[in-house]
């Protein structure tokens, strides 16, 4: 079953015309935009400087509800667990 065509008033992504293609430029033609894009795009891999960390990778079993609560707090949940364990001074 194919998708129905979008309504005629739907112009969020209009089809390009020959004129649009003629006006198009490569990113290399706009160094100012290339610099902005480089600043916005996060590089792949670990953040810079994290390879000198003194942390060790371990396997640790925690209750599912504990993991769910920390994950619900957003990115950095593992670091927050680490901080709480450090505060416990075990």
C-alpha positions as CSV (number, residue, x, y, z in Angstrom):
1,X,0.0,0.0,0.0
2,X,1.5,3.3,-1.0
3,X,1.3,6.6,0.9
4,X,-1.2,9.1,-0.3
5,X,0.3,12.3,-1.7
6,X,0.6,15.3,0.7
7,X,-2.1,17.9,0.5
8,X,-1.5,20.8,-1.9
9,X,-1.0,23.3,0.9
10,X,1.8,21.2,2.4
11,X,5.0,23.2,1.6
12,X,7.4,22.4,4.4
13,X,9.5,20.5,1.9
14,X,8.6,21.7,-1.6
15,X,10.0,19.9,-4.6
16,X,13.0,21.7,-6.1
17,X,12.7,23.4,-9.4
18,X,15.5,23.9,-12.0
19,X,15.9,27.4,-10.6
20,X,16.4,26.1,-7.1
21,X,19.1,23.7,-8.4
22,X,20.8,26.6,-10.3
23,X,21.0,28.7,-7.1
24,X,22.3,25.9,-4.9
25,X,25.8,26.1,-3.7
26,X,28.1,23.6,-2.0
27,X,29.0,24.0,1.6
28,X,32.6,24.6,0.6
29,X,31.5,27.8,-1.2
30,X,30.4,29.2,2.2
31,X,33.2,28.9,4.7
32,X,31.3,31.0,7.3
33,X,28.5,28.3,7.3
34,X,31.1,25.5,7.4
35,X,32.7,27.0,10.5
36,X,29.3,27.3,12.3
37,X,28.4,23.8,11.4
38,X,31.7,22.5,12.7
39,X,31.0,24.2,16.0
40,X,27.5,22.8,16.3
41,X,28.2,19.2,15.3
42,X,29.4,17.1,18.2
43,X,32.4,14.9,17.2
44,X,32.1,11.2,17.6
45,X,33.7,9.3,20.5
46,X,34.6,10.3,24.0
47,X,34.8,13.9,25.0
48,X,38.3,15.5,24.7
49,X,40.4,14.8,27.8
50,X,38.4,11.9,29.0
51,X,41.1,9.4,28.0
52,X,43.3,10.5,30.9
53,X,40.6,9.5,33.4
54,X,41.5,7.4,36.4
55,X,38.1,5.6,36.1
56,X,37.8,1.8,35.5
57,X,35.2,0.0,33.5
58,X,33.4,-2.5,35.8
59,X,30.3,-4.6,35.6
60,X,27.9,-3.9,38.5
61,X,24.5,-5.3,39.2
62,X,21.9,-2.8,40.4
63,X,18.1,-3.1,40.9
64,X,16.1,-2.1,37.9
65,X,14.1,0.5,39.7
66,X,17.4,2.2,40.8
67,X,18.7,2.3,37.2
68,X,15.3,3.6,36.0
69,X,15.3,6.4,38.5
70,X,18.8,7.6,37.6
71,X,18.2,7.2,33.8
72,X,15.0,9.3,34.2
73,X,17.2,12.2,35.4
74,X,18.8,12.5,31.9
75,X,22.3,12.3,30.6
76,X,25.1,12.0,33.1
77,X,23.2,9.5,35.3
78,X,26.2,7.2,35.6
79,X,28.3,10.2,36.9
80,X,25.6,11.0,39.4
81,X,25.7,7.4,40.7
82,X,29.5,7.7,40.9
83,X,29.2,11.0,42.9
84,X,26.7,9.4,45.4
85,X,29.1,6.4,45.9
86,X,31.9,8.9,46.5
87,X,29.9,10.8,49.1
88,X,29.1,7.5,50.9
89,X,32.8,7.1,51.7
90,X,32.6,3.4,52.0
